[in-house]
Amino acid sequence: MNFEDEIPTITTTELEALLSENPQIIDVREDYEFAEGHIPNAINVPLGEIDNYELNGKAYIICRSGQRSAQAADLLYEKGNDVVDIYGGMLSWQGPTVTEG
């Protein structure tokens, strides 16, 4: 199903303003994309694995451009989770990032 009209969406600027509240951020990009740069404290759960992931409360879903996060938010919302899709993804992110490896 498509729940796009029911799932809240915020911009990366709005998400950056929430960082001090330590929100649960789920990054659904592939491992190598996540390692190249992600939001501090984000959890990497690639889109292909999201259906098996159990959220702990409200989660903000991000990817590279916004397409995969919309799919992931749809799947998680359908299972009864409280999710917010991040419009524009990491391509729009201007805040701090962490790189690995």
N, CA and C atoms as an extended XYZ file, in Angstrom:
303
Properties=species:S:1:pos:R:3:atomname:S:1:resname:S:1:resid:I:1 pbc="F F F"
N         0.837       -1.191        0.000 N   MET     1
C         0.000        0.000        0.000 CA  MET     1
C         0.879        1.251        0.000 C   MET     1
N         0.255        2.351       -0.311 N   ASN     2
C         0.987        3.609       -0.329 CA  ASN     2
C         0.374        4.564        0.698 C   ASN     2
N         1.142        4.873        1.739 N   PHE     3
C         0.669        5.725        2.819 CA  PHE     3
C         1.283        7.119        2.776 C   PHE     3
N         1.837        7.517        1.623 N   GLU     4
C         2.562        8.782        1.534 CA  GLU     4
C         1.786        9.968        2.087 C   GLU     4
N         0.470        9.985        1.876 N   ASP     5
C        -0.334       11.116        2.350 CA  ASP     5
C        -0.480       11.121        3.868 C   ASP     5
N        -0.251        9.982        4.512 N   GLU     6
C        -0.432        9.872        5.953 CA  GLU     6
C         0.878        9.999        6.738 C   GLU     6
N         1.998        9.795        6.082 N   ILE     7
C         3.295        9.819        6.753 CA  ILE     7
C         3.851       11.242        6.763 C   ILE     7
N         4.153       11.776        7.960 N   PRO     8
C         4.720       13.131        8.007 CA  PRO     8
C         6.089       13.189        7.327 C   PRO     8
N         6.372       14.320        6.733 N   THR     9
C         7.647       14.553        6.069 CA  THR     9
C         8.224       15.861        6.594 C   THR     9
N         9.540       15.853        6.855 N   ILE    10
C        10.220       17.086        7.237 CA  ILE    10
C        11.467       17.249        6.372 C   ILE    10
N        12.006       18.449        6.371 N   THR    11
C        13.218       18.721        5.602 CA  THR    11
C        14.451       18.346        6.426 C   THR    11
N        15.582       18.298        5.766 N   THR    12
C        16.834       18.021        6.480 CA  THR    12
C        17.161       19.157        7.446 C   THR    12
N        16.778       20.378        7.119 N   THR    13
C        16.998       21.515        8.020 CA  THR    13
C        16.195       21.325        9.307 C   THR    13
N        14.954       20.868        9.166 N   GLU    14
C        14.116       20.603       10.342 CA  GLU    14
C        14.697       19.461       11.173 C   GLU    14
N        15.225       18.439       10.503 N   LEU    15
C        15.845       17.332       11.232 CA  LEU    15
C        17.084       17.810       11.981 C   LEU    15
N        17.887       18.634       11.341 N   GLU    16
C        19.100       19.144       11.989 CA  GLU    16
C        18.752       19.892       13.280 C   GLU    16
N        17.644       20.625       13.273 N   ALA    17
C        17.216       21.363       14.463 CA  ALA    17
C        16.805       20.418       15.603 C   ALA    17
N        16.491       19.169       15.269 N   LEU    18
C        16.079       18.184       16.279 CA  LEU    18
C        17.248       17.379       16.857 C   LEU    18
N        18.447       17.531       16.302 N   LEU    19
C        19.579       16.697       16.719 CA  LEU    19
C        19.867       16.776       18.215 C   LEU    19
N        19.650       17.924       18.830 N   SER    20
C        19.920       18.061       20.265 CA  SER    20
C        18.987       17.191       21.109 C   SER    20
N        17.868       16.765       20.529 N   GLU    21
C        16.913       15.893       21.225 CA  GLU    21
C        17.255       14.414       21.036 C   GLU    21
N        18.350       14.131       20.318 N   ASN    22
C        18.811       12.768       20.043 CA  ASN    22
C        17.710       11.878       19.440 C   ASN    22
N        17.144       12.297       18.312 N   PRO    23
C        16.088       11.503       17.688 CA  PRO    23
C        16.631       10.177       17.140 C   PRO    23
N        15.761        9.197       17.018 N   GLN    24
C        16.131        7.922       16.405 CA  GLN    24
C        16.121        8.129       14.886 C   GLN    24
N        17.307        8.094       14.275 N   ILE    25
C        17.434        8.296       12.831 CA  ILE    25
C        17.854        6.972       12.204 C   ILE    25
N        17.053        6.512       11.254 N   ILE    26
C        17.348        5.273       10.538 CA  ILE    26
C        17.752        5.645        9.114 C   ILE    26
N        18.983        5.296        8.753 N   ASP    27
C        19.524        5.562        7.423 CA  ASP    27
C        19.404        4.273        6.620 C   ASP    27
N        18.590        4.294        5.550 N   VAL    28
C        18.305        3.063        4.805 CA  VAL    28
C        19.175        2.884        3.563 C   VAL    28
N        20.275        3.628        3.494 N   ARG    29
C        21.210        3.426        2.386 CA  ARG    29
C        22.012        2.146        2.617 C   ARG    29
N        22.725        1.726        1.597 N   GLU    30
C        23.587        0.548        1.713 CA  GLU    30
C        24.765        0.860        2.638 C   GLU    30
N        25.395       -0.189        3.165 N   ASP    31
C        26.495       -0.039        4.120 CA  ASP    31
C        27.593        0.895        3.615 C   ASP    31
N        28.007        0.718        2.358 N   TYR    32
C        29.106        1.529        1.827 CA  TYR    32
C        28.709        3.002        1.721 C   TYR    32
N        27.444        3.283        1.413 N   GLU    33
C        26.981        4.674        1.343 CA  GLU    33
C        26.991        5.303        2.738 C   GLU    33
N        26.530        4.539        3.707 N   PHE    34
C        26.482        4.990        5.101 CA  PHE    34
C        27.892        5.308        5.590 C   PHE    34
N        28.849        4.437        5.273 N   ALA    35
C        30.237        4.620        5.719 CA  ALA    35
C        30.867        5.884        5.131 C   ALA    35
N        30.423        6.284        3.942 N   GLU    36
C        30.979        7.471        3.284 CA  GLU    36
C        30.558        8.773        3.962 C   GLU    36
N        29.518        8.729        4.780 N   GLY    37
C        29.081        9.916        5.511 CA  GLY    37
C        27.638        9.811        5.945 C   GLY    37
N        27.418        9.902        7.252 N   HIS    38
C        26.060        9.816        7.782 CA  HIS    38
C        25.877       10.780        8.950 C   HIS    38
N        24.640       10.956        9.338 N   ILE    39
C        24.307       11.835       10.452 CA  ILE    39
C        24.790       11.176       11.744 C   ILE    39
N        25.400       11.938       12.658 N   PRO    40
C        25.846       11.355       13.927 CA  PRO    40
C        24.704       10.619       14.636 C   PRO    40
N        25.017        9.458       15.170 N   ASN    41
C        24.082        8.598       15.907 CA  ASN    41
C        23.013        7.932       15.051 C   ASN    41
N        23.065        8.112       13.723 N   ALA    42
C        22.116        7.408       12.852 CA  ALA    42
C        22.428        5.917       12.876 C   ALA    42
N        21.394        5.119       12.687 N   ILE    43
C        21.526        3.663       12.636 CA  ILE    43
C        21.366        3.248       11.181 C   ILE    43
N        22.265        2.400       10.691 N   ASN    44
C        22.189        1.940        9.303 CA  ASN    44
C        21.396        0.645        9.227 C   ASN    44
N        20.259        0.719        8.540 N   VAL    45
C        19.439       -0.462        8.258 CA  VAL    45
C        19.083       -0.361        6.775 C   VAL    45
N        19.859       -1.027        5.902 N   PRO    46
C        19.585       -0.934        4.466 CA  PRO    46
C        18.128       -1.282        4.148 C   PRO    46
N        17.587       -0.654        3.111 N   LEU    47
C        16.193       -0.843        2.734 CA  LEU    47
C        15.809       -2.316        2.641 C   LEU    47
N        16.700       -3.148        2.106 N   GLY    48
C        16.408       -4.569        1.956 CA  GLY    48
C        16.231       -5.306        3.282 C   GLY    48
N        16.675       -4.687        4.379 N   GLU    49
C        16.577       -5.313        5.700 CA  GLU    49
C        15.542       -4.641        6.599 C   GLU    49
N        14.929       -3.557        6.130 N   ILE    50
C        14.061       -2.748        6.989 CA  ILE    50
C        12.822       -3.497        7.451 C   ILE    50
N        12.330       -4.408        6.641 N   ASP    51
C        11.109       -5.140        7.001 CA  ASP    51
C        11.302       -5.996        8.248 C   ASP    51
N        12.546       -6.375        8.542 N   ASN    52
C        12.837       -7.209        9.714 CA  ASN    52
C        13.304       -6.400       10.919 C   ASN    52
N        13.356       -5.077       10.793 N   TYR    53
C        13.878       -4.237       11.863 CA  TYR    53
C        12.753       -3.779       12.784 C   TYR    53
N        12.993       -3.875       14.085 N   GLU    54
C        12.021       -3.436       15.079 CA  GLU    54
C        12.402       -2.054       15.592 C   GLU    54
N        11.526       -1.086       15.381 N   LEU    55
C        11.778        0.265       15.858 CA  LEU    55
C        11.488        0.373       17.348 C   LEU    55
N        12.158        1.320       17.978 N   ASN    56
C        11.929        1.599       19.387 CA  ASN    56
C        11.412        3.033       19.487 C   ASN    56
N        10.129        3.236       19.257 N   GLY    57
C         9.551        4.580       19.290 CA  GLY    57
C         9.633        5.280       17.948 C   GLY    57
N         9.411        6.577       17.976 N   LYS    58
C         9.389        7.390       16.760 CA  LYS    58
C        10.739        7.365       16.068 C   LYS    58
N        10.696        7.246       14.732 N   ALA    59
C        11.942        7.196       13.964 CA  ALA    59
C        11.866        8.107       12.751 C   ALA    59
N        13.002        8.719       12.462 N   TYR    60
C        13.164        9.579       11.295 CA  TYR    60
C        13.939        8.783       10.253 C   TYR    60
N        13.379        8.649        9.046 N   ILE    61
C        13.940        7.777        8.021 CA  ILE    61
C        14.584        8.616        6.924 C   ILE    61
N        15.861        8.309        6.628 N   ILE    62
C        16.606        9.064        5.612 CA  ILE    62
C        17.348        8.110        4.680 C   ILE    62
N        17.604        8.572        3.460 N   CYS    63
C        18.413        7.821        2.488 CA  CYS    63
C        19.254        8.830        1.709 C   CYS    63
N        19.595        8.525        0.500 N   ARG    64
C        20.426        9.427       -0.302 CA  ARG    64
C        19.618       10.611       -0.822 C   ARG    64
N        18.464       10.324       -1.467 N   SER    65
C        17.704       11.395       -2.115 CA  SER    65
C        16.257       11.515       -1.647 C   SER    65
N        15.743       10.498       -0.986 N   GLY    66
C        14.372       10.536       -0.500 CA  GLY    66
C        13.485        9.425       -1.035 C   GLY    66
N        13.929        8.714       -2.058 N   GLN    67
C        13.090        7.652       -2.623 CA  GLN    67
C        13.067        6.407       -1.740 C   GLN    67
N        14.233        5.927       -1.338 N   ARG    68
C        14.269        4.727       -0.487 CA  ARG    68
C        13.677        4.995        0.882 C   ARG    68
N        13.886        6.202        1.407 N   SER    69
C        13.322        6.498        2.726 CA  SER    69
C        11.800        6.496        2.665 C   SER    69
N        11.226        6.966        1.557 N   ALA    70
C         9.765        6.942        1.409 CA  ALA    70
C         9.259        5.499        1.390 C   ALA    70
N         9.982        4.613        0.695 N   GLN    71
C         9.594        3.192        0.663 CA  GLN    71
C         9.697        2.574        2.049 C   GLN    71
N        10.794        2.861        2.735 N   ALA    72
C        11.007        2.308        4.075 CA  ALA    72
C         9.961        2.835        5.048 C   ALA    72
N         9.678        4.134        4.994 N   ALA    73
C         8.670        4.723        5.873 CA  ALA    73
C         7.316        4.079        5.630 C   ALA    73
N         7.003        3.821        4.373 N   ASP    74
C         5.754        3.162        4.002 CA  ASP    74
C         5.653        1.779        4.664 C   ASP    74
N         6.725        0.990        4.533 N   LEU    75
C         6.745       -0.362        5.120 CA  LEU    75
C         6.616       -0.311        6.641 C   LEU    75
N         7.361        0.580        7.267 N   LEU    76
C         7.340        0.683        8.726 CA  LEU    76
C         6.006        1.214        9.238 C   LEU    76
N         5.435        2.174        8.531 N   TYR    77
C         4.141        2.736        8.912 CA  TYR    77
C         3.047        1.670        8.826 C   TYR    77
N         3.113        0.867        7.778 N   GLU    78
C         2.125       -0.204        7.574 CA  GLU    78
C         2.133       -1.188        8.746 C   GLU    78
N         3.300       -1.333        9.400 N   LYS    79
C         3.420       -2.228       10.553 CA  LYS    79
C         3.043       -1.527       11.861 C   LYS    79
N         2.565       -0.273       11.766 N   GLY    80
C         2.097        0.431       12.947 CA  GLY    80
C         3.125        1.313       13.629 C   GLY    80
N         4.251        1.568       12.977 N   ASN    81
C         5.304        2.400       13.570 CA  ASN    81
C         5.055        3.881       13.354 C   ASN    81
N         5.594        4.690       14.261 N   ASP    82
C         5.543        6.147       14.177 CA  ASP    82
C         6.799        6.602       13.433 C   ASP    82
N         6.645        6.977       12.166 N   VAL    83
C         7.790        7.341       11.340 CA  VAL    83
C         7.607        8.709       10.700 C   VAL    83
N         8.747        9.341       10.412 N   VAL    84
C         8.786       10.617        9.706 CA  VAL    84
C         9.791       10.450        8.566 C   VAL    84
N         9.370       10.764        7.361 N   ASP    85
C        10.243       10.669        6.191 CA  ASP    85
C        11.004       11.988        6.033 C   ASP    85
N        12.298       11.888        5.711 N   ILE    86
C        13.134       13.073        5.543 CA  ILE    86
C        13.228       13.417        4.065 C   ILE    86
N        12.631       14.527        3.700 N   TYR    87
C        12.592       14.974        2.308 CA  TYR    87
C        13.980       15.428        1.845 C   TYR    87
N        14.394       14.932        0.688 N   GLY    88
C        15.659       15.369        0.094 CA  GLY    88
C        16.865       14.521        0.453 C   GLY    88
N        16.745       13.723        1.524 N   GLY    89
C        17.811       12.807        1.903 CA  GLY    89
C        19.151       13.461        2.175 C   GLY    89
N        20.188       12.631        2.166 N   MET    90
C        21.537       13.106        2.476 CA  MET    90
C        22.061       14.096        1.429 C   MET    90
N        21.503       14.087        0.228 N   LEU    91
C        21.919       15.070       -0.778 CA  LEU    91
C        21.581       16.487       -0.324 C   LEU    91
N        20.555       16.622        0.529 N   SER    92
C        20.145       17.935        1.032 CA  SER    92
C        20.728       18.247        2.405 C   SER    92
N        21.339       17.278        3.044 N   TRP    93
C        21.831       17.437        4.415 CA  TRP    93
C        22.996       18.412        4.463 C   TRP    93
N        22.887       19.436        5.320 N   GLN    94
C        23.948       20.425        5.487 CA  GLN    94
C        24.586       20.347        6.872 C   GLN    94
N        24.079       19.461        7.717 N   GLY    95
C        24.555       19.359        9.086 CA  GLY    95
C        25.817       18.500        9.214 C   GLY    95
N        26.174       18.167       10.459 N   PRO    96
C        27.378       17.387       10.704 CA  PRO    96
C        27.237       15.961       10.164 C   PRO    96
N        28.362       15.410        9.742 N   THR    97
C        28.376       14.017        9.281 CA  THR    97
C        29.559       13.276        9.919 C   THR    97
N        29.422       11.968        9.931 N   VAL    98
C        30.463       11.079       10.433 CA  VAL    98
C        30.834       10.142        9.289 C   VAL    98
N        32.124        9.924        9.078 N   THR    99
C        32.560        8.952        8.083 CA  THR    99
C        33.247        7.797        8.801 C   THR    99
N        33.215        6.647        8.161 N   GLU   100
C        33.827        5.451        8.741 CA  GLU   100
C        34.833        4.863        7.766 C   GLU   100
N        35.896        4.351        8.329 N   GLY   101
C        36.821        3.551        7.612 CA  GLY   101
C        37.740        4.123        6.634 C   GLY   101
